[in-house]
Amino acid sequence: MDKQELGAFLRSRRERLQPQDVGLPSGSRRRTPGLRREEVAVLAHISTEYYVRLEQGRAPRPSSEVLAGIAGALRLTNTESDHLHVLAGTAPSRTGLHRRDVRPSIRALLERLPQTAAFVISAAFDVLAWNDLAAALMEDFAPLTPENRNLARRAFLAPARPDAPLYGISDAAEFRCHVVMELRSTLARYPTDPAVTGLVDELRDASPEFARLWERHDVQAASMLTKTFRHPLVGEITVDCDTLTLTDRDQHLVLYSAPPGSRSAEALAFLNVLGAESVKANKSP
């Protein structure tokens, strides 16, 4: 049970709600944003004293029934409710280190997708495996160190300014929000993994934007259905985004494709040829 993180998460969810959101009168004397602690306690059918202690990180582990009541009172989404249970230690959680070894069958699959840019990322946004088209569309990850293949570092530490494009994508700001939300969930699952805790600490210290987003305690990432890249050789490429969860290793297979016959599909085909030729050139003696 992460008492401090649990308390901070509860406060952030309480402060985003207004009395009218839960059917209560707003009144005229509210000195703090959101609901009052006693209002949450009444809605959750628990004592105000116990709820206050939860937010202060002083309460013992709540039961699943109490957490369900609090989740209902705070109008948590399914994802937020799952995160609440992980923080409270009432849900199965992974221990130790997050996995960064990719199944051989997944590596082979990447090479059988010539018209799709495909890559695998770890729970901490490390790019673990990729095909030639992904390298041509984004960057060649092969010469980079493992630390520099991390998309979270690329999103927050590489740009010269917070609004700088990331691989020329049109939704760089949304992607940064997505990274923060996913990392918060990852940290809850792997609270003792030094690679995860070190990455979060590094980003909080080095990126004011990451630190600002981190303090929001959001964990519900919006789905990314399409993405537009501004590529230096072929211009704009709009792709469909599909992410498949590799549950056994807590990894994600990311797929970027374009409708057959579209200009973007033609651009991807051209980049695929360039990517393959580049790999051959790099392997030449």
Summary of the structure (lengths in Angstrom):
residues: 285
radius of gyration: 22.0
end to end distance: 54.7
largest distance: 76.7
contacts: 832
relative contact order: 0.12
helix: 49%
strand: 13%
